[in-house]
Amino acid sequence: MSGESLNPDFDFNFRKIHDHWRQTLANHAAAEKYLQVVEACLQKWLEGLGPWIDFELAAKHLREDLELSQVESHLSWVASRHRLLLTREEKKRLAREDAWPEEEMRVDIKLSADGRHDAVWHEDFRDLYCKAMDRERKELRKLRETGVMPAVEEGA
């Protein structure tokens, strides 16, 4: 692939992405373009994962790509929070429809046998990567504003 040297594939490992634009790319324009390409590839990858993500896959990627600690407990909390949001939505739906009092609330979310390995919802997984990308952009902007990284390559 011809763009391989310009945009190496790091499987969205943000430590390597950060090191690449910070140490290899000499100006803000090149670093910004690199982050745009990484973000576009990241969005395609995330879209391909579907509406929910396997817990083990999510834990592996978050540990390796974002270097998050306590991934399992964080993902368990995310799954519980998402379940609570769906339950609240169902409760509101039943209230709007003036449902019969005996109609019971149903939120169809499969629980894993051990209660820890539930599906991780796509938007929650995506948000963690988007926050990491936002941090990279903020740091790049700060380097540009302080003059540490020039806007464009000198002499161009």
C-alpha positions as CSV (number, residue, x, y, z in Angstrom):
1,M,0.0,0.0,0.0
2,S,1.5,3.4,-1.0
3,G,0.2,5.3,2.0
4,E,1.7,2.9,4.4
5,S,4.7,5.0,5.3
6,L,2.5,8.2,5.7
7,N,-0.3,6.4,7.6
8,P,1.0,3.3,9.3
9,D,-1.5,0.8,10.6
10,F,-1.4,0.6,14.4
11,D,-4.8,-1.2,14.8
12,F,-5.9,2.0,16.6
13,N,-3.4,1.7,19.4
14,F,-3.5,5.3,20.6
15,R,0.0,5.2,22.2
16,K,1.5,4.3,18.8
17,I,-0.8,6.8,17.0
18,H,0.3,9.5,19.4
19,D,4.0,8.7,19.1
20,H,3.7,8.7,15.3
21,W,2.2,12.1,14.9
22,R,4.2,13.7,17.7
23,Q,7.6,12.3,16.8
24,T,7.4,11.6,13.0
25,L,5.3,14.4,11.6
26,A,7.0,17.8,11.8
27,N,4.0,20.1,11.4
28,H,0.4,20.7,12.4
29,A,-1.0,20.2,8.8
30,A,0.6,16.8,8.4
31,A,-0.4,15.7,11.9
32,E,-4.0,16.9,11.4
33,K,-4.3,15.0,8.1
34,Y,-2.9,11.9,9.7
35,L,-5.5,12.1,12.5
36,Q,-8.3,12.6,10.0
37,V,-7.2,9.4,8.1
38,V,-7.0,7.4,11.4
39,E,-10.4,8.7,12.4
40,A,-12.0,7.7,9.1
41,C,-10.5,4.2,9.3
42,L,-11.6,4.0,13.0
43,Q,-15.2,4.9,12.1
44,K,-15.3,2.2,9.3
45,W,-14.0,-0.4,11.7
46,L,-16.5,0.6,14.4
47,E,-19.4,0.5,11.9
48,G,-18.4,-3.0,10.9
49,L,-18.7,-4.3,14.4
50,G,-22.5,-4.1,14.5
51,P,-24.9,-2.9,17.1
52,W,-23.3,-4.8,20.0
53,I,-19.8,-6.0,20.7
54,D,-18.7,-9.2,22.5
55,F,-17.3,-8.4,25.9
56,E,-14.1,-10.3,25.4
57,L,-13.4,-8.5,22.1
58,A,-14.1,-5.1,23.8
59,A,-11.9,-5.9,26.8
60,K,-9.0,-6.9,24.6
61,H,-9.2,-3.9,22.3
62,L,-9.6,-1.4,25.2
63,R,-6.7,-2.9,27.0
64,E,-4.4,-2.9,24.0
65,D,-5.6,0.2,22.1
66,L,-6.4,2.6,24.8
67,E,-4.3,1.1,27.6
68,L,-7.3,1.3,30.0
69,S,-6.9,-0.3,33.4
70,Q,-9.8,-2.2,35.1
71,V,-11.4,-2.8,31.8
72,E,-13.6,-5.6,32.9
73,S,-15.2,-3.6,35.7
74,H,-15.7,-0.6,33.5
75,L,-17.4,-2.7,30.8
76,S,-19.6,-4.3,33.4
77,W,-20.7,-0.9,34.5
78,V,-21.3,0.2,30.9
79,A,-23.5,-2.8,30.3
80,S,-25.5,-2.2,33.5
81,R,-25.9,1.5,32.6
82,H,-27.2,0.7,29.2
83,R,-29.6,-1.9,30.6
84,L,-30.9,0.8,33.0
85,L,-31.4,3.3,30.1
86,L,-33.4,0.7,28.1
87,T,-35.5,-0.1,31.1
88,R,-36.3,3.6,31.6
89,E,-37.2,4.0,27.9
90,E,-39.6,1.0,28.1
91,K,-41.2,2.5,31.3
92,K,-41.8,5.8,29.4
93,R,-43.3,3.9,26.4
94,L,-45.7,2.0,28.6
95,A,-46.7,5.3,30.4
96,R,-47.4,7.0,27.0
97,E,-49.5,4.2,25.7
98,D,-51.7,4.0,28.8
99,A,-51.0,0.3,29.0
100,W,-53.1,-2.0,31.0
101,P,-51.9,-2.1,34.6
102,E,-51.2,-5.8,34.3
103,E,-48.9,-5.4,31.3
104,E,-45.4,-6.1,32.5
105,M,-42.3,-4.3,31.4
106,R,-40.0,-6.2,29.0
107,V,-36.5,-5.3,28.2
108,D,-35.0,-8.1,26.1
109,I,-31.3,-8.1,27.0
110,K,-29.6,-11.4,27.4
111,L,-27.4,-11.8,30.5
112,S,-24.3,-13.9,30.5
113,A,-24.1,-16.8,32.9
114,D,-21.7,-15.0,35.2
115,G,-23.3,-11.6,34.8
116,R,-20.0,-10.1,33.7
117,H,-19.7,-10.8,30.0
118,D,-22.8,-9.1,28.6
119,A,-22.7,-7.5,25.2
120,V,-21.1,-4.1,25.1
121,W,-23.2,-1.7,23.2
122,H,-21.7,-0.2,20.1
123,E,-22.2,3.5,21.0
124,D,-20.6,3.0,24.4
125,F,-17.6,1.3,22.9
126,R,-17.4,3.9,20.1
127,D,-17.5,6.8,22.7
128,L,-14.4,5.5,24.4
129,Y,-12.5,5.6,21.1
130,C,-14.0,9.0,20.2
131,K,-12.8,10.4,23.6
132,A,-9.3,9.2,22.8
133,M,-9.4,10.8,19.4
134,D,-10.6,14.1,20.9
135,R,-7.7,14.0,23.4
136,E,-5.2,13.7,20.5
137,R,-6.8,16.6,18.6
138,K,-6.8,18.8,21.7
139,E,-3.1,18.1,22.3
140,L,-2.3,18.8,18.7
141,R,-4.2,22.1,18.9
142,K,-2.3,23.0,22.1
143,L,1.0,22.3,20.4
144,R,0.0,24.5,17.5
145,E,-1.2,27.4,19.7
146,T,1.9,27.4,21.8
147,G,4.2,27.3,18.8
148,V,5.8,24.0,19.7
149,M,4.6,22.5,16.4
150,P,4.7,24.8,13.3
151,A,1.5,25.1,11.3
152,V,3.1,24.0,8.0
153,E,6.5,22.6,7.0
154,E,9.1,25.4,6.9
155,G,10.3,26.3,3.5
156,A,7.1,25.0,1.8
